[in-house]
Amino acid sequence: MLTMPEGTAWMEQILFRIEHGEGKIQDLNLLFSIAGKIEGNTICPLGDAAAWPVASVLRHFRKEFEYTSSTRKE
């Protein structure tokens, strides 16, 4: 079982990697999966508040994330 604090920490680490040019295409699926496991499965409303923006930005801007991840720095 994934807890909200653990899941949000993972999302932050993955987003940090993507932001700094170290992300991979697989990270996008992992982010979406983590957000889905948090969303609606915690008693704390902060879980949904953290998961929704991540899932939404991936739904609407996935191609941009894929481009950024595929042209990452070596």
C-alpha positions as CSV (number, residue, x, y, z in Angstrom):
1,M,0.0,0.0,0.0
2,L,1.2,3.5,-0.9
3,T,0.9,6.2,1.7
4,M,0.3,9.8,0.8
5,P,3.5,11.1,2.3
6,E,5.6,8.4,0.5
7,G,3.8,8.9,-2.8
8,T,4.1,12.6,-2.8
9,A,7.8,12.4,-2.0
10,W,8.3,10.0,-5.0
11,M,6.3,12.4,-7.3
12,E,8.5,15.3,-6.1
13,Q,11.7,13.3,-6.8
14,I,10.6,12.3,-10.3
15,L,9.4,15.8,-11.2
16,F,12.8,17.1,-10.0
17,R,14.6,14.7,-12.3
18,I,12.4,15.7,-15.2
19,E,12.9,19.4,-14.5
20,H,16.7,19.0,-14.4
21,G,16.9,17.1,-17.6
22,E,17.4,13.7,-16.1
23,G,13.9,12.3,-16.7
24,K,13.0,9.2,-18.7
25,I,9.8,8.4,-20.6
26,Q,9.1,5.6,-18.1
27,D,9.0,8.3,-15.4
28,L,5.8,9.7,-16.9
29,N,3.9,6.4,-16.5
30,L,5.3,6.0,-13.0
31,L,4.1,9.5,-12.1
32,F,0.6,8.9,-13.5
33,S,0.5,5.5,-11.6
34,I,1.5,7.1,-8.3
35,A,-1.0,9.9,-8.6
36,G,-3.7,7.3,-9.4
37,K,-2.8,5.3,-6.3
38,I,-3.0,8.4,-4.1
39,E,-6.1,10.0,-5.6
40,G,-9.2,9.0,-3.7
41,N,-7.4,6.5,-1.5
42,T,-6.4,8.6,1.5
43,I,-8.4,10.2,4.3
44,C,-6.2,13.3,4.0
45,P,-7.5,15.8,1.4
46,L,-3.9,16.8,0.8
47,G,-3.4,13.5,-1.1
48,D,-5.9,14.5,-3.7
49,A,-4.6,18.0,-3.8
50,A,-1.1,16.7,-4.6
51,A,-2.2,14.0,-7.1
52,W,-4.7,16.0,-9.2
53,P,-2.3,18.6,-10.6
54,V,0.3,16.0,-11.5
55,A,-2.3,13.8,-13.3
56,S,-3.9,16.8,-15.0
57,V,-0.6,18.2,-16.3
58,L,0.4,14.7,-17.7
59,R,-3.0,14.4,-19.4
60,H,-2.9,17.8,-21.0
61,F,0.9,18.2,-21.7
62,R,2.2,14.6,-22.0
63,K,3.8,15.3,-25.4
64,E,5.8,18.2,-24.0
65,F,7.0,16.0,-21.1
66,E,7.9,13.2,-23.5
67,Y,9.9,15.6,-25.6
68,T,11.7,17.0,-22.6
69,S,12.4,13.4,-21.4
70,S,13.6,12.2,-24.8
71,T,16.0,15.1,-25.3
72,R,17.5,15.0,-21.9
73,K,21.0,15.9,-21.1
74,E,23.6,13.2,-21.3
